Amino acid sequence: MSQSNRRGFMRTLLVAGVVAGPAHASISAGFAWPFFDSDLPSLSTSLEHGSQQLRISPVGSPLAFQNFLRIGDAWKPATLPNNPFIVGESFPLITTRVQREDSRIHCAGEGKAEGADGKPLSYGWDSEISGGASG
């Protein structure tokens, strides 16, 4: 698979959030990252494009992915598990919905953090991940 095909696999990732407090926040402790297991793909939602597969973490966990490549008849991990799509102190994105539609996965959820003033804040977010080559 060429480098340009790999880049085109995830064509779109849109995240929109409404913050109910200051943008400065810290992540609350205690988030458990999902464990991706190449033998248990049913726990995640996936997109395939050619010999590449992108698995999205299940509902109730931080929004993360793992990439797999088809080697012969098996999917082999191409990245380490639990790669967050967005990283930062204000982005503990926990999924409440993961739904596949054709070559897209729609995810939504809520982020919770502690504001600079020490008060809790939360915000809603949603995203779309599209598979296929970009034009």
C-alpha positions in Angstrom: 0.0 0.0 0.0 1.4 3.3 -1.0 2.0 6.1 1.5 -0.7 8.3 -0.3 -3.3 5.5 0.0 -2.6 5.2 3.8 -3.0 9.0 4.2 -6.3 8.9 2.2 -7.8 6.1 4.3 -8.9 8.5 7.0 -10.1 11.4 4.9 -12.3 13.2 7.4 -12.3 13.7 11.1 -14.5 16.5 12.3 -14.9 17.3 16.0 -17.1 20.0 17.3 -17.6 20.7 20.9 -19.4 23.2 23.1 -17.4 24.1 26.1 -19.4 25.0 29.2 -16.4 26.7 30.9 -12.9 28.0 30.2 -10.8 26.3 27.6 -8.1 25.5 30.1 -8.8 22.2 31.8 -7.1 19.2 33.2 -7.9 15.5 32.6 -9.6 13.7 35.4 -7.7 10.6 36.6 -9.2 7.1 36.1 -9.8 6.9 32.4 -9.4 3.3 31.2 -8.2 2.9 27.6 -9.9 0.1 25.7 -7.7 -2.9 25.0 -7.7 -3.8 21.3 -7.1 -7.4 20.6 -6.6 -8.6 17.0 -8.5 -11.8 17.9 -11.5 -9.8 19.2 -12.5 -7.3 16.5 -16.2 -7.5 17.5 -15.5 -5.2 20.4 -14.7 -2.3 18.1 -16.2 -0.7 15.0 -14.0 -0.8 11.9 -13.5 0.6 8.4 -11.6 -1.2 5.7 -9.9 0.2 2.6 -7.9 -2.2 0.5 -5.5 -4.0 2.8 -5.9 -1.5 5.6 -8.4 -1.6 8.5 -9.0 1.1 11.1 -10.6 -0.1 14.4 -12.4 2.5 16.6 -12.7 2.0 20.4 -16.0 0.9 21.8 -18.7 3.0 23.5 -17.8 4.1 27.0 -14.1 4.4 26.3 -11.8 7.2 25.2 -12.0 7.9 21.4 -9.0 5.9 20.1 -8.0 3.7 17.2 -5.7 1.0 16.1 -4.6 0.4 12.5 -4.3 -3.1 11.0 -2.9 -4.4 7.7 -4.0 -7.6 5.9 -1.1 -10.0 5.7 -2.3 -13.1 3.8 -5.7 -13.9 5.2 -5.2 -12.3 8.6 -5.3 -8.7 10.0 -2.0 -7.8 11.7 -1.5 -4.8 14.0 0.2 -1.9 12.1 0.2 0.5 15.1 0.1 0.1 18.8 -3.4 0.0 20.4 -5.3 3.0 21.9 -4.0 5.9 19.8 -6.2 8.9 20.7 -7.5 10.9 17.7 -7.1 14.1 19.7 -4.7 14.7 22.5 -4.6 17.5 25.0 -5.7 18.5 28.5 -9.1 19.6 27.3 -9.9 16.4 25.3 -10.8 13.4 27.4 -13.3 12.4 24.7 -15.4 9.5 26.0 -17.7 7.9 23.5 -21.4 7.5 24.1 -22.2 6.6 20.5 -20.3 4.8 17.7 -22.3 4.0 14.6 -21.1 2.8 11.2 -22.8 4.0 8.0 -21.4 2.8 4.7 -17.8 4.0 4.6 -18.2 6.4 7.6 -18.2 6.0 11.4 -20.1 8.6 13.4 -18.9 9.0 17.0 -20.3 11.3 19.7 -19.8 11.7 23.4 -19.0 14.0 26.3 -15.8 15.4 27.6 -15.4 16.2 31.3 -12.6 18.0 32.9 -11.7 20.5 35.6 -11.6 24.1 34.6 -8.8 26.6 35.5 -11.1 27.8 38.3 -11.2 24.3 39.8 -14.8 23.8 38.8 -16.0 20.8 36.7 -16.9 21.5 33.1 -18.3 19.3 30.4 -18.9 19.5 26.7 -20.5 17.5 24.0 -18.7 16.5 20.8 -19.3 14.5 17.7 -17.1 13.3 14.8 -17.2 11.6 11.5 -14.4 9.3 10.2 -14.5 8.5 6.5 -12.7 5.7 4.7 -11.5 5.8 1.1 -9.0 7.6 -1.0 -9.1 11.4 -0.9 -9.5 13.2 -4.2 
